[in-house]
Amino acid sequence: MYFDTLAVRAGQENYDPVTGAIATPIYQTTNYAVANVDEGAARCVDLEAGYIYTRLWNPTQKALEEKVAALEGGEAALATGSGVAAITAFFTEVLKSGDHVVSDGTVYSATQYFFSEILPKFGVEVTFVDTSNPGNVEQAIRQNTRVIYFETPANPTIKLVDIAKVVEIAKGHGIMTAVDSTFASPYLQRPLSVGVDVVIHAATKYLGGHGDVQGGVVIGKKDLIMKIREGTLKNMGGIIDPFAAWLIIRGIKTLAIRMEKHCANAMAVARYLEAHPKVDRVYYPGLPSHPQHELAKRQMSGFGGMIAFEVKGGLEAGKTLLNSVRLCRLAVSLGDADTLIQHAASMTHVLVPREERLKAGITDGLIRLSVGIEDHRDIVADLEQAFKQVCC
């Protein structure tokens, strides 16, 4: 089936054979009755033998997992309560004391905290490099390197990483690769198709698409996904609740339509920003000025809805711009129907030391714009009136 059809139909086969309901039911339950002790024992030993407890698995959760796995072209998927829960569940399961991780230096702030502050407590070391230069990845690898991890496009700088080249390096050393593909969504990019081992999504963003639900997904080989489910997820929590899973299922049905609008709007807004005299630089993969524009054309089927740009005047100019918007929502998330704007230095990355932030390309005047599905002319008009308040 084509992507648009999978987005609507995958994961909902025979989920309500009693009534024939077309919409996936919300199985709002914590427990499941068994016919006898032997059946209960079998379900406790083998989760695929049947449902036993929602912390382990739930039919609505499973429907979501099957849908996302189909969209990514993966064997299996694991849904979690948030994108951060997906990241931590994966790494907690595959790493042990003494292991080493190579990560891009430009990652989501919560991911950076997990790598910098939490993993070292358990004897895991993380080396941060610019993975957009494959040579940096090669040089950072050690004998005990277990995983190479990066986001593409990256948060919040919209930097791209050549997935195929990093995979080639990793396979040459027998190392796993994990990619956070949240900014692209499965509609624009499918890393598993070029050999990535694990893809992670914050389903809160484009998959859900409406700013009303939190969730995360890990996609990969079935044996690895079941290992995470039976290990970290079962014993440490991080589960997704049935209603949240259902909301994401509903959101995914319109993913293709929404992504087309996000992409078209973002291109129009990016062109406006690039021509604005109060903007130093615009980072959008669809612009020829983006340093990885050619890579974006090869690696993605569209350029996405995320833009980063630097305002002349630095920190204060960035604050003034954001305090002056009216239509755009001043908020830290992304991938919503609404256009969301945020200032990384004073908001999402405020706890990151300035030296580390600048090293990752997050300058004082960097603005991240998640372009929504409103009319792009209204988005541009709002930015224009906000820019008039900025002195530079």
VENJO-V375180 format. One record per pair of residues at least 12 apart in sequence whose C-alpha atoms are under 10 Angstrom apart, sorted by sequence separation. I is the first residue (numbers start at 1). J is the second residue. If there is no record, write none. Layout:
# VENJO-V375180
I:J / I:J
This chain:
# VENJO-V375180
12:24 / 40:52 / 44:56 / 65:77 / 66:78 / 78:90 / 103:115 / 114:126 / 115:127 / 116:128 / 128:140 / 151:163 / 179:191 / 202:214 / 203:215 / 204:216 / 270:282 / 284:296 / 285:297 / 327:339 / 328:340 / 329:341 / 330:342 / 331:343 / 332:344 / 345:357 / 9:22 / 11:24 / 12:25 / 39:52 / 64:77 / 65:78 / 66:79 / 102:115 / 115:128 / 127:140 / 150:163 / 178:191 / 179:192 / 186:199 / 202:215 / 203:216 / 204:217 / 270:283 / 271:284 / 274:287 / 327:340 / 328:341 / 329:342 / 330:343 / 344:357 / 345:358 / 349:362 / 9:23 / 62:76 / 64:78 / 65:79 / 101:115 / 112:126 / 126:140 / 127:141 / 163:177 / 177:191 / 178:192 / 201:215 / 202:216 / 203:217 / 270:284 / 328:342 / 62:77 / 64:79 / 65:80 / 177:192 / 185:200 / 186:201 / 201:216 / 202:217 / 203:218 / 269:284 / 270:285 / 271:286 / 274:289 / 285:300 / 332:347 / 333:348 / 34:50 / 62:78 / 63:79 / 112:128 / 150:166 / 163:179 / 185:201 / 200:216 / 201:217 / 202:218 / 270:286 / 271:287 / 286:302 / 287:303 / 325:341 / 331:347 / 332:348 / 34:51 / 61:78 / 62:79 / 131:148 / 149:166 / 179:196 / 182:199 / 184:201 / 185:202 / 200:217 / 201:218 / 267:284 / 270:287 / 285:302 / 286:303 / 331:348 / 345:362 / 32:50 / 33:51 / 34:52 / 61:79 / 101:119 / 127:145 / 131:149 / 132:150 / 148:166 / 161:179 / 177:195 / 178:196 / 179:197 / 180:198 / 181:199 / 182:200 / 183:201 / 185:203 / 199:217 / 200:218 / 201:219 / 266:284 / 267:285 / 285:303 / 286:304 / 344:362 / 345:363 / 346:364 / 32:51 / 33:52 / 61:80 / 100:119 / 125:144 / 126:145 / 131:150 / 148:167 / 176:195 / 177:196 / 178:197 / 179:198 / 180:199 / 181:200 / 182:201 / 183:202 / 187:206 / 199:218 / 200:219 / 267:286 / 284:303 / 285:304 / 286:305 / 322:341 / 323:342 / 343:362 / 344:363 / 345:364 / 346:365 / 31:51 / 32:52 / 33:53 / 99:119 / 100:120 / 124:144 / 125:145 / 130:150 / 131:151 / 132:152 / 176:196 / 177:197 / 178:198 / 179:199 / 180:200 / 181:201 / 182:202 / 185:205 / 186:206 / 187:207 / 198:218 / 199:219 / 200:220 / 266:286 / 267:287 / 284:304 / 285:305 / 321:341 / 322:342 / 343:363 / 344:364 / 345:365 / 346:366 / 30:51 / 31:52 / 32:53 / 57:78 / 107:128 / 124:145 / 126:147 / 127:148 / 128:149 / 129:150 / 131:152 / 148:169 / 176:197 / 177:198 / 178:199 / 179:200 / 180:201 / 181:202 / 182:203 / 185:206 / 186:207 / 198:219 / 199:220 / 284:305 / 285:306 / 286:307 / 321:342 / 322:343 / 343:364 / 344:365 / 345:366 / 30:52 / 31:53 / 32:54 / 57:79 / 97:119 / 98:120 / 104:126 / 105:127 / 106:128 / 124:146 / 126:148 / 128:150 / 148:170 / 175:197 / 176:198 / 177:199 / 178:200 / 179:201 / 180:202 / 182:204 / 183:205 / 184:206 / 185:207 / 197:219 / 198:220 / 216:238 / 284:306 / 285:307 / 321:343 / 343:365 / 344:366 / 345:367 / 30:53 / 31:54 / 87:110 / 88:111 / 91:114 / 96:119 / 97:120 / 99:122 / 100:123 / 101:124 / 102:125 / 103:126 / 104:127 / 105:128 / 106:129 / 147:170 / 182:205 / 183:206 / 197:220 / 198:221 / 215:238 / 216:239 / 217:240 / 263:286 / 283:306 / 284:307 / 319:342 / 343:366 / 344:367 / 29:53 / 30:54 / 31:55 / 84:108 / 87:111 / 91:115 / 95:119 / 97:121 / 98:122 / 99:123 / 100:124 / 101:125 / 102:126 / 103:127 / 104:128 / 105:129 / 106:130 / 146:170 / 167:191 / 171:195 / 182:206 / 196:220 / 197:221 / 215:239 / 216:240 / 283:307 / 284:308 / 318:342 / 319:343 / 342:366 / 343:367 / 344:368 / 29:54 / 30:55 / 97:122 / 98:123 / 99:124 / 100:125 / 101:126 / 102:127 / 103:128 / 104:129 / 105:130 / 106:131 / 145:170 / 155:180 / 158:183 / 170:195 / 171:196 / 182:207 / 215:240 / 282:307 / 283:308 / 284:309 / 318:343 / 342:367 / 343:368 / 28:54 / 30:56 / 32:58 / 84:110 / 88:114 / 96:122 / 97:123 / 98:124 / 99:125 / 100:126 / 101:127 / 102:128 / 103:129 / 104:130 / 105:131 / 153:179 / 154:180 / 168:194 / 170:196 / 198:224 / 214:240 / 215:241 / 282:308 / 283:309 / 318:344 / 319:345 / 341:367 / 342:368 / 343:369 / 27:54 / 30:57 / 31:58 / 83:110 / 84:111 / 87:114 / 88:115 / 92:119 / 95:122 / 96:123 / 97:124 / 98:125 / 99:126 / 100:127 / 101:128 / 102:129 / 103:130 / 104:131 / 132:159 / 134:161 / 146:173 / 147:174 / 148:175 / 149:176 / 150:177 / 151:178 / 152:179 / 153:180 / 154:181 / 155:182 / 156:183 / 164:191 / 167:194 / 168:195 / 192:219 / 197:224 / 198:225 / 214:241 / 281:308 / 282:309 / 283:310 / 318:345 / 319:346 / 341:368 / 342:369 / 30:58 / 83:111 / 91:119 / 95:123 / 96:124 / 97:125 / 102:130 / 103:131 / 104:132 / 131:159 / 132:160 / 133:161 / 134:162 / 137:165 / 138:166 / 141:169 / 145:173 / 146:174 / 147:175 / 148:176 / 149:177 / 150:178 / 151:179 / 152:180 / 153:181 / 154:182 / 155:183 / 163:191 / 167:195 / 168:196 / 192:220 / 281:309 / 282:310 / 306:334 / 315:343 / 318:346 / 340:368 / 341:369 / 342:370 / 29:58 / 95:124 / 102:131 / 130:159 / 131:160 / 132:161 / 133:162 / 134:163 / 137:166 / 141:170 / 145:174 / 146:175 / 147:176 / 148:177 / 149:178 / 150:179 / 151:180 / 152:181 / 153:182 / 154:183 / 163:192 / 164:193 / 165:194 / 166:195 / 167:196 / 192:221 / 215:244 / 216:245 / 280:309 / 281:310 / 282:311 / 305:334 / 306:335 / 315:344 / 340:369 / 341:370 / 28:58 / 29:59 / 84:114 / 92:122 / 131:161 / 132:162 / 135:165 / 143:173 / 145:175 / 146:176 / 147:177 / 148:178 / 149:179 / 150:180 / 151:181 / 152:182 / 153:183 / 154:184 / 164:194 / 166:196 / 167:197 / 213:243 / 214:244 / 215:245 / 279:309 / 280:310 / 281:311 / 305:335 / 315:345 / 316:346 / 339:369 / 340:370 / 341:371 / 27:58 / 28:59 / 88:119 / 130:161 / 131:162 / 132:163 / 134:165 / 135:166 / 138:169 / 142:173 / 144:175 / 145:176 / 146:177 / 147:178 / 148:179 / 149:180 / 150:181 / 151:182 / 152:183 / 153:184 / 163:194 / 164:195 / 213:244 / 214:245 / 279:310 / 280:311 / 281:312 / 304:335 / 305:336 / 314:345 / 315:346 / 339:370 / 340:371 / 26:58 / 27:59 / 28:60 / 104:136 / 131:163 / 133:165 / 134:166 / 137:169 / 138:170 / 141:173 / 143:175 / 151:183 / 152:184 / 163:195 / 164:196 / 212:244 / 213:245 / 215:247 / 216:248 / 278:310 / 279:311 / 280:312 / 338:370 / 339:371 / 340:372 / 26:59 / 27:60 / 104:137 / 132:165 / 133:166 / 134:167 / 137:170 / 151:184 / 163:196 / 213:246 / 214:247 / 215:248 / 278:311 / 279:312 / 280:313 / 306:339 / 308:341 / 310:343 / 337:370 / 338:371 / 339:372 / 25:59 / 26:60 / 27:61 / 102:136 / 103:137 / 131:165 / 132:166 / 134:168 / 135:169 / 138:172 / 141:175 / 182:216 / 213:247 / 214:248 / 273:307 / 277:311 / 278:312 / 279:313 / 280:314 / 305:339 / 306:340 / 307:341 / 308:342 / 334:368 / 335:369 / 336:370 / 337:371 / 338:372 / 339:373 / 24:59 / 25:60 / 26:61 / 102:137 / 131:166 / 134:169 / 138:173 / 182:217 / 212:247 / 213:248 / 270:305 / 273:308 / 274:309 / 276:311 / 277:312 / 278:313 / 308:343 / 334:369 / 335:370 / 336:371 / 337:372 / 338:373 / 339:374 / 24:60 / 102:138 / 153:189 / 208:244 / 212:248 / 267:303 / 269:305 / 270:306 / 273:309 / 308:344 / 332:368 / 333:369 / 334:370 / 335:371 / 336:372 / 337:373 / 338:374 / 103:140 / 152:189 / 180:217 / 208:245 / 210:247 / 266:303 / 267:304 / 270:307 / 273:310 / 332:369 / 333:370 / 334:371 / 335:372 / 336:373 / 337:374 / 339:376 / 25:63 / 102:140 / 180:218 / 208:246 / 209:247 / 210:248 / 213:251 / 264:302 / 266:304 / 267:305 / 269:307 / 270:308 / 273:311 / 331:369 / 332:370 / 334:372 / 335:373 / 24:63 / 101:140 / 102:141 / 152:191 / 179:218 / 208:247 / 209:248 / 212:251 / 263:302 / 264:303 / 265:304 / 266:305 / 267:306 / 270:309 / 278:317 / 330:369 / 331:370 / 24:64 / 100:140 / 101:141 / 102:142 / 178:218 / 204:244 / 207:247 / 208:248 / 262:302 / 263:303 / 264:304 / 265:305 / 266:306 / 267:307 / 329:369 / 339:379 / 100:141 / 101:142 / 178:219 / 207:248 / 208:249 / 209:250 / 210:251 / 262:303 / 263:304 / 264:305 / 266:307 / 328:369 / 329:370 / 100:142 / 107:149 / 108:150 / 178:220 / 203:245 / 206:248 / 207:249 / 208:250 / 209:251 / 260:302 / 262:304 / 263:305 / 328:370 / 99:142 / 100:143 / 101:144 / 102:145 / 107:150 / 108:151 / 204:247 / 205:248 / 207:250 / 208:251 / 209:252 / 259:302 / 260:303 / 261:304 / 262:305 / 263:306 / 328:371 / 15:59 / 99:143 / 100:144 / 101:145 / 102:146 / 103:147 / 104:148 / 105:149 / 106:150 / 107:151 / 204:248 / 207:251 / 208:252 / 259:303 / 260:304 / 261:305 / 262:306 / 328:372 / 15:60 / 99:144 / 100:145 / 101:146 / 102:147 / 103:148 / 104:149 / 105:150 / 106:151 / 107:152 / 203:248 / 206:251 / 207:252 / 208:253 / 209:254 / 259:304 / 260:305 / 319:364 / 322:367 / 98:144 / 99:145 / 100:146 / 101:147 / 102:148 / 103:149 / 104:150 / 105:151 / 106:152 / 107:153 / 108:154 / 109:155 / 203:249 / 206:252 / 207:253 / 208:254 / 209:255 / 259:305 / 318:364 / 319:365 / 321:367 / 328:374 / 15:62 / 98:145 / 99:146 / 100:147 / 101:148 / 102:149 / 103:150 / 104:151 / 106:153 / 107:154 / 108:155 / 109:156 / 204:251 / 207:254 / 208:255 / 258:305 / 317:364 / 318:365 / 327:374 / 12:60 / 15:63 / 98:146 / 99:147 / 100:148 / 101:149 / 102:150 / 103:151 / 104:152 / 106:154 / 107:155 / 108:156 / 148:196 / 151:199 / 203:251 / 207:255 / 315:363 / 316:364 / 317:365 / 318:366 / 319:367 / 11:60 / 105:154 / 106:155 / 107:156 / 149:198 / 151:200 / 203:252 / 206:255 / 207:256 / 209:258 / 314:363 / 315:364 / 316:365 / 317:366 / 318:367 / 11:61 / 12:62 / 13:63 / 95:145 / 96:146 / 104:154 / 106:156 / 107:157 / 147:197 / 149:199 / 209:259 / 314:364 / 315:365 / 328:378 / 11:62 / 12:63 / 95:146 / 106:157 / 207:258 / 313:364 / 314:365 / 315:366 / 327:378 / 328:379 / 11:63 / 12:64 / 94:146 / 95:147 / 106:158 / 206:258 / 207:259 / 310:362 / 311:363 / 312:364 / 313:365 / 314:366 / 315:367 / 327:379 / 328:380 / 10:63 / 11:64 / 13:66 / 94:147 / 106:159 / 206:259 / 310:363 / 311:364 / 312:365 / 326:379 / 327:380 / 10:64 / 11:65 / 12:66 / 308:362 / 309:363 / 310:364 / 311:365 / 312:366 / 325:379 / 327:381 / 328:382 / 10:65 / 11:66 / 12:67 / 91:146 / 310:365 / 311:366 / 326:381 / 327:382 / 328:383 / 10:66 / 11:67 / 91:147 / 206:262 / 309:365 / 310:366 / 311:367 / 325:381 / 326:382 / 327:383 / 10:67 / 11:68 / 104:161 / 309:366 / 310:367 / 325:382 / 326:383 / 9:67 / 10:68 / 11:69 / 308:366 / 309:367 / 310:368 / 324:382 / 325:383 / 8:67 / 10:69 / 11:70 / 308:367 / 309:368 / 324:383 / 325:384 / 326:385 / 7:67 / 10:70 / 307:367 / 308:368 / 309:369 / 325:385 / 326:386 / 6:67 / 7:68 / 9:70 / 10:71 / 307:368 / 308:369 / 322:383 / 324:385 / 325:386 / 6:68 / 306:368 / 307:369 / 308:370 / 321:383 / 324:386 / 325:387 / 7:70 / 306:369 / 307:370 / 321:384 / 323:386 / 324:387 / 6:70 / 7:71 / 305:369 / 306:370 / 307:371 / 321:385 / 322:386 / 324:388 / 325:389 / 6:71 / 305:370 / 306:371 / 321:386 / 322:387 / 324:389 / 5:71 / 304:370 / 305:371 / 306:372 / 320:386 / 321:387 / 323:389 / 324:390 / 3:70 / 4:71 / 304:371 / 305:372 / 320:387 / 321:388 / 322:389 / 3:71 / 187:255 / 188:256 / 305:373 / 320:388 / 321:389 / 322:390 / 1:70 / 2:71 / 3:72 / 186:255 / 187:256 / 318:387 / 320:389 / 321:390 / 185:255 / 186:256 / 187:257 / 317:387 / 320:390 / 321:391 / 185:256 / 188:259 / 319:390 / 320:391 / 108:180 / 187:259 / 188:260 / 317:389 / 318:390 / 107:180 / 187:260 / 262:335 / 317:390 / 101:175 / 185:259 / 262:336 / 316:390 / 317:391 / 101:176 / 102:177 / 103:178 / 184:259 / 188:263 / 262:337 / 316:391 / 317:392 / 259:335 / 261:337 / 311:387 / 258:335 / 262:339 / 313:390 / 258:336 / 312:390 / 313:391 / 314:392 / 258:337 / 311:390 / 312:391 / 313:392 / 312:392 / 311:392 / 94:176 / 283:366 / 282:366 / 280:365 / 281:366 / 282:367 / 283:368 / 279:365 / 280:366 / 91:178 / 279:366 / 90:178 / 87:178 / 87:179 / 87:180 / 83:180 / 83:182 / 206:305 / 270:369 / 269:369 / 270:371 / 269:371 / 266:369 / 266:370 / 267:371 / 194:299 / 266:371 / 265:371 / 266:372 / 189:296 / 264:371 / 265:372 / 266:373 / 269:376 / 273:380 / 90:198 / 191:299 / 262:370 / 263:371 / 265:373 / 268:376 / 269:377 / 272:380 / 276:384 / 279:387 / 190:299 / 191:300 / 262:371 / 263:372 / 264:373 / 265:374 / 267:376 / 268:377 / 278:387 / 90:200 / 189:299 / 190:300 / 261:371 / 262:372 / 263:373 / 265:375 / 266:376 / 269:379 / 270:380 / 273:383 / 277:387 / 278:388 / 188:299 / 189:300 / 190:301 / 261:372 / 262:373 / 265:376 / 268:379 / 269:380 / 272:383 / 273:384 / 276:387 / 87:199 / 188:300 / 189:301 / 261:373 / 262:374 / 264:376 / 265:377 / 268:380 / 272:384 / 278:390 / 72:185 / 73:186 / 86:199 / 87:200 / 187:300 / 188:301 / 189:302 / 259:372 / 260:373 / 261:374 / 266:379 / 278:391 / 279:392 / 71:185 / 72:186 / 86:200 / 87:201 / 186:300 / 187:301 / 188:302 / 189:303 / 258:372 / 259:373 / 261:375 / 262:376 / 265:379 / 269:383 / 278:392 / 71:186 / 72:187 / 86:201 / 87:202 / 186:301 / 187:302 / 188:303 / 189:304 / 258:373 / 261:376 / 265:380 / 277:392 / 70:186 / 71:187 / 74:190 / 84:200 / 86:202 / 184:300 / 188:304 / 69:186 / 72:189 / 73:190 / 74:191 / 83:200 / 84:201 / 85:202 / 86:203 / 184:301 / 187:304 / 68:186 / 72:190 / 73:191 / 74:192 / 83:201 / 84:202 / 184:302 / 71:190 / 72:191 / 73:192 / 74:193 / 82:201 / 83:202 / 184:303 / 185:304 / 72:192 / 73:193 / 82:202 / 83:203 / 183:303 / 184:304 / 72:193 / 77:198 / 79:200 / 81:202 / 82:203 / 83:204 / 183:304 / 184:305 / 77:199 / 78:200 / 79:201 / 80:202 / 81:203 / 82:204 / 83:205 / 183:305 / 184:306 / 211:333 / 74:197 / 77:200 / 79:202 / 80:203 / 81:204 / 183:306 / 211:334 / 74:198 / 79:203 / 158:282 / 159:283 / 210:334 / 211:335 / 212:336 / 74:199 / 157:282 / 158:283 / 159:284 / 160:285 / 209:334 / 210:335 / 211:336 / 157:283 / 158:284 / 159:285 / 209:335 / 210:336 / 211:337 / 72:199 / 156:283 / 157:284 / 158:285 / 208:335 / 209:336 / 210:337 / 211:338 / 90:218 / 205:333 / 206:334 / 207:335 / 208:336 / 209:337 / 210:338 / 86:215 / 87:216 / 89:218 / 90:219 / 204:333 / 205:334 / 206:335 / 207:336 / 208:337 / 209:338 / 69:199 / 85:215 / 86:216 / 87:217 / 94:224 / 160:290 / 162:292 / 204:334 / 205:335 / 206:336 / 82:213 / 83:214 / 84:215 / 85:216 / 86:217 / 87:218 / 93:224 / 153:284 / 159:290 / 160:291 / 161:292 / 204:335 / 205:336 / 206:337 / 81:213 / 82:214 / 83:215 / 84:216 / 85:217 / 86:218 / 93:225 / 153:285 / 158:290 / 159:291 / 160:292 / 163:295 / 203:335 / 204:336 / 205:337 / 68:201 / 81:214 / 82:215 / 83:216 / 84:217 / 85:218 / 86:219 / 94:227 / 159:292 / 160:293 / 162:295 / 202:335 / 80:214 / 81:215 / 82:216 / 83:217 / 90:224 / 93:227 / 94:228 / 158:292 / 161:295 / 162:296 / 68:203 / 80:215 / 81:216 / 82:217 / 83:218 / 90:225 / 93:228 / 160:295 / 161:296 / 164:299 / 79:215 / 80:216 / 81:217 / 92:228 / 93:229 / 160:296 / 162:298 / 163:299 / 79:216 / 80:217 / 90:227 / 91:228 / 93:230 / 159:296 / 162:299 / 78:216 / 79:217 / 80:218 / 90:228 / 93:231 / 94:232 / 161:299 / 68:207 / 78:217 / 79:218 / 89:228 / 90:229 / 92:231 / 93:232 / 160:299 / 77:217 / 78:218 / 79:219 / 89:229 / 92:232 / 93:233 / 77:218 / 78:219 / 91:232 / 92:233 / 76:218 / 77:219 / 78:220 / 86:228 / 89:231 / 90:232 / 76:219 / 77:220 / 89:232 / 90:233 / 153:296 / 74:218 / 75:219 / 76:220 / 77:221 / 78:222 / 88:232 / 89:233 / 92:236 / 152:296 / 74:219 / 75:220 / 76:221 / 77:222 / 88:233 / 73:219 / 74:220 / 75:221 / 76:222 / 78:224 / 79:225 / 158:304 / 72:219 / 73:220 / 74:221 / 75:222 / 76:223 / 77:224 / 78:225 / 86:233 / 89:236 / 153:300 / 69:217 / 72:220 / 74:222 / 75:223 / 76:224 / 77:225 / 78:226 / 85:233 / 89:237 / 158:306 / 68:217 / 69:218 / 70:219 / 75:224 / 76:225 / 77:226 / 80:229 / 89:238 / 157:306 / 158:307 / 159:308 / 68:218 / 69:219 / 75:225 / 76:226 / 78:228 / 79:229 / 88:238 / 89:239 / 153:303 / 156:306 / 157:307 / 158:308 / 185:335 / 68:219 / 69:220 / 78:229 / 153:304 / 155:306 / 156:307 / 157:308 / 158:309 / 183:334 / 184:335 / 65:217 / 69:221 / 77:229 / 85:237 / 86:238 / 154:306 / 156:308 / 157:309 / 182:334 / 183:335 / 64:217 / 65:218 / 66:219 / 80:233 / 85:238 / 86:239 / 153:306 / 155:308 / 156:309 / 157:310 / 182:335 / 65:219 / 79:233 / 84:238 / 85:239 / 78:233 / 83:238 / 85:240 / 81:237 / 82:238 / 80:237 / 81:238 / 82:239 / 80:238 / 81:239 / 82:240 / 79:238 / 80:239 / 81:240 / 79:239 / 80:240 / 81:241 / 132:292 / 78:239 / 79:240 / 80:241 / 78:240 / 79:241 / 210:372 / 81:244 / 209:372 / 80:244 / 81:245 / 80:245 / 79:245 / 57:229 / 56:229 / 57:230 / 55:229 / 56:230 / 56:231 / 57:233 / 56:233 / 57:234 / 48:226 / 55:233 / 56:234 / 61:239 / 64:242 / 7:186 / 47:226 / 55:234 / 56:235 / 61:240 / 7:187 / 54:234 / 55:235 / 60:240 / 61:241 / 62:242 / 64:244 / 65:245 / 68:248 / 53:234 / 55:236 / 56:237 / 58:239 / 60:241 / 61:242 / 64:245 / 68:249 / 71:252 / 47:229 / 55:237 / 57:239 / 58:240 / 60:242 / 61:243 / 63:245 / 64:246 / 67:249 / 3:186 / 4:187 / 47:230 / 55:238 / 56:239 / 57:240 / 58:241 / 59:242 / 60:243 / 61:244 / 62:245 / 63:246 / 64:247 / 3:187 / 46:230 / 55:239 / 57:241 / 58:242 / 60:244 / 61:245 / 64:248 / 65:249 / 68:252 / 45:230 / 54:239 / 55:240 / 57:242 / 60:245 / 61:246 / 64:249 / 67:252 / 54:240 / 55:241 / 59:245 / 60:246 / 63:249 / 64:250 / 67:253 / 156:342 / 54:241 / 58:245 / 61:248 / 156:343 / 157:344 / 183:370 / 54:242 / 61:249 / 64:252 / 156:344 / 60:249 / 155:344 / 156:348 / 156:349 / 159:361 / 157:360 / 156:360 / 157:361 / 156:361 / 157:362 / 156:362 / 157:363 / 155:362 / 157:366 / 156:366 / 157:367 / 158:368 / 30:241 / 156:367 / 157:368 / 29:241 / 30:242 / 156:368 / 28:241 / 29:242 / 155:368 / 156:369 / 27:241 / 28:242 / 26:241 / 27:242 / 28:243 / 26:242 / 27:243 / 25:242 / 26:243 / 25:243 / 26:244 / 27:245 / 26:245 / 27:246 / 26:246 / 25:246 / 26:247 / 24:246 / 23:246 / 24:249 / 23:249 / 24:250 / 23:250 / 130:359 / 129:359 / 130:360 / 129:360 / 128:360 / 109:344 / 12:249 / 11:249 / 110:348 / 113:351 / 10:249 / 109:348 / 110:349 / 113:352 / 108:348 / 109:349 / 112:352 / 8:249 / 108:349 / 109:350 / 7:249 / 8:250 / 109:351 / 7:250 / 8:251 / 10:253 / 109:352 / 7:251 / 8:252 / 9:253 / 7:252 / 8:253 / 6:252 / 7:253 / 8:254 / 6:253 / 7:254 / 8:255 / 4:252 / 5:253 / 7:255 / 8:256 / 4:253 / 7:256 / 4:254 / 106:356 / 4:255 / 5:256 / 105:356 / 106:357 / 3:255 / 4:256 / 105:357 / 3:256 / 4:257 / 106:359 / 107:360 / 105:359 / 106:360 / 105:360 / 106:361 / 104:360 / 105:361 / 106:362
